[in-house]
Amino acid sequence: MGGIVIYLPQGSGDAGAEPYADDAVTLRLGPGEVARFGRGSATTPVELRLVDEAISRLAGEIRVTDDHWQLSNHSTTQSYLVENPEGAGEYLRVPPRRAGTPIPFEFSRVVLPTRRNTTVAFQVFAPDHVYLDPDGMGGPWGSRTVTAYSLDETATYFLVLVALCEPRLRDESPVAVPTTPQIVERLKGHATCSRLTPRAVSSHIDYLAEEKMRISAPAGYDPGRAARRNGKREAIVGLALRFGLVREEHLALLPLRAVG
């Protein structure tokens, strides 16, 4: 099983609001690893520092297991929410002092209350969910086959993947793989992507490459940042089309293209 990716954006995302994170932070945790979050201090170090006076020095922690992650709430007074941005409003409420709450969502948004008119939030991409081969569902466990690439076709990351593959699927092969701004523009007409940002798209691409498709650079290969970004998108598209993970019928998931 892969680990999880935690993404803490800089600032609150609301115009005019004070930032609650000094810098954007991306953490990758493997099974058995823990990340703590809160205001932190010299005596209470945290991996995710949230700058708001209503948040405890040690507000909680995230622990990764083999096939899911758990959230512990160290606050004595505040409940936290774990939202499923990919779903129809599903969320979990984690009450004060609750330890080890298992989180079932593949993509989650952890939300903490503040005294301001905003909330503090960070995103968690979960361990790779495993799906059984439908052709082997009737046999004993030992004979069942799991899918090599478990992709949720209802998730935003899959829309990003389809947008990456669209030019090749439409036989526009000379066209380069779309850039991050082009993907934002392509998906902005989708009901769930109107607020999709370039940074969020980059996070989805990283998640696809590193967790879903497990694409890694050859040993000793260290290109520049721009080449690394372009190479990652090219590798994702090549693998997705080669194995039929994205097909022509998936283009119907995208908004209609503008004419002219």
N, C-alpha and C positions, 0 to 999 in steps of 0.2 A: 504494500500500500504506500502511496505517496503521503507526504505531510500536508500541512496547510500553509496558506499564504495569508498574512494579515496586512491590511493596508490602512494606514492612518493618514488622511489628507491634511495638508497644512490649512489652518484656518477653519472657520465654521461652514463655509460655503454660502453664507447669507450676506448680502450686501450691507456694508456698514458695521458688521459685527466684529468684535475683537477676536483674534485667532485663538483657538484652544490648543493648537499644536505648534511648536516652534518651527518645525520642518516636517515635510512629508516623510513617513517612515514605512518601509516595507520589510516585514519579517517573514522568514521561512522556517517552520518548525517541523521536525520529524517526530515519529512516534516516541512517546516518553518525555518529550521536551515541554517546557512551561514558559509562558510569557506573562508577566505581571503588568497591570495597568493602573493608573491613578495619577495624582499630582506629584508623588514622589518627593524625596528630600535627600539630603546627604546621608542620612541613616536608613532611608527606605528607598533603595534604588528600584526603578521600574523600567521595563523595556518600552512601554508605550506611555509617554508622559502627556497627560491631559491637563491643560492649564485652565482650571476653573475652581473658584473657591468653594463651590458646593460639592466637589468631588473629593473623596477621601484620599489621604496620602497613598494608601494601598487599597484601591477600590475593588480589585478582584484579580482573577487569574484565568488564563486559558491553558488547558492541558490537552495534549494530543494523544490519542490511542491509535491502535492499528487501523480502525475503520471509521472513526468519528472523532469529534472533539468535545470537550466539556468546559462549561463556564461555572466558575465559583464567584459568588457575590460576597465580598467581605464587608460591605456596608451594614450598619446596624439599623438604618432607617429607610434607605432608598431601594426600590425595586428597579431592575434593569429590564429592557426589552431586547429580544432577539427577533428581528423581522426577516421575512423571506421576500426580498425585493422581486424575485422571479414569480411569486405566486399571486394568489387573489386575496391579499391582505393577511396571510397567516403570520402569526407571531407567537413567541413564548414569553411569558413574564417570569423572571427569575427573582424571587423574593429575597429580602435581606437575610444574610447568613446562610443562604442555600449553597451547598458545596457539591461540585461535580455534576451539574445539570447536563445531561447528554443533549447535544444539538443535532437534529436530523437533517437540517437544510444543507444543500450543496453550496449555496451562496447565501451568506447572512450579513445582516447589518446590526451591530450591537449599539444600542442607544442608551445613553445615560442622561438623566434630567439635570438641569442647571437652574440657577435663580434668574437667568436672563430669559429673553423671549426665544431662545434657541435651545437645541439639544446638542450634546456631544456624541459623535458616532464614529465608528470605524468598521471596516469590512473584513469579512473572513471567508476565504475560499476553502471549502472543506476537503477532506481526503477524497480521492477518486472513488466514486460510488461504483460498485460492481453489480452487473446485471447478468442473470443466467441466460444461456442460450435457449430461446423458446423451443427449439427442436429437441432439447434434452430434458425438458421439464418433468417428463414422466418417469425417468430412471432414477436409480439411487444416487445419493449425493456424489459418490466417487466417480460416477460416469458423466456428471454434468460438466459443461464447458462454459467458462465465463468469457465475455466479450473482451477483445484486445483493447479496444478504445471505447470506453463507456461515455457517450455524449448524450446530454439531455437536449432534445430538439426544441424544448420550450424555453430554454435558458437564453439570456442575453448573449452569453459568450458564443452560442451557436449562431445567432444572428450575425455577430461579428465575423465568424468563420465563413458564413455564406457570402457576406459582403466581400470578404477577401477573395473568395473563389469566383465571384460572379463574372468578371471579365473572361476568364478561361472557359467557364461553362457556356457563355454566350458566343464562344468561338472568336473572341477578340484577343487571340493569343499574343499578338505583338504588344498589347497594352501591358504596362508594368502592373505588378500587384498594387492595389490601392494603398495610399498612405493613410496615416491615422486621421488627419483632417478630412480626407475624402470619405472615410468610413463614417465619421460623425455626420457629415453632410448627407450621405446616402441613407442613413438610418433615422434621421431626425423626423421623418414623416411617420415613423412607426409609433403606435400608441404607447409603448413602454420605453421608448428611447428618446423622447423629446428633450430630456435633460441630460442626455449622455454627453460626457465631456471627453476631450482628447486623453486626459490622464486615465479616465475609466477605461477607455478603449485599449490603451496601452497595458493596463492591468489585465484585461481579458485576454489580450494576445499573449502576455507572459504566462497566464494561467494555462492557456491552450498548449503553448510550447513546452512548458516545464512540468505540468501536472497531468494534463489530459493526453498529450501525444508523446511526452517524454523525449523531446528533441534536445540533443546536447551537441555542443561543438566538438570537433575532433581534438584529441590531446595536443596541446601546444599551440592551438590555433587561437590567436588573439587579435582580431581585426579592430579597427576603430569603432567608435560608438555608432555612427551612421551605418556603416557596413554591417555591424552586428544586428542592428534593428531591421535593415532590409533583408538580410540573410534569414532572420527568424521568420519573417512573413513569407518569404519564398519557400522555406522548408515546410511551414504549416500547410500552405496551399498545395505543394507537391504531394505531401503525404495524404492529405484529405482527398485529393482527386485520384491518386493512384489506388487507394483502397476503397473508393466509393463511399467515403464518409459523408461527403456532400455531393448531391446529384442534381440533375436539372430540375426535378420536381421541387427541390428545396427553395428554388428561386421565388416560389409563390409566397414564402414567408416574408420577403422583403417588400417595402412600400413600392408602389408603382413608380417607375422612372419618369422624370419630367420629359415632356416632348419638346424637341427643338434645341 
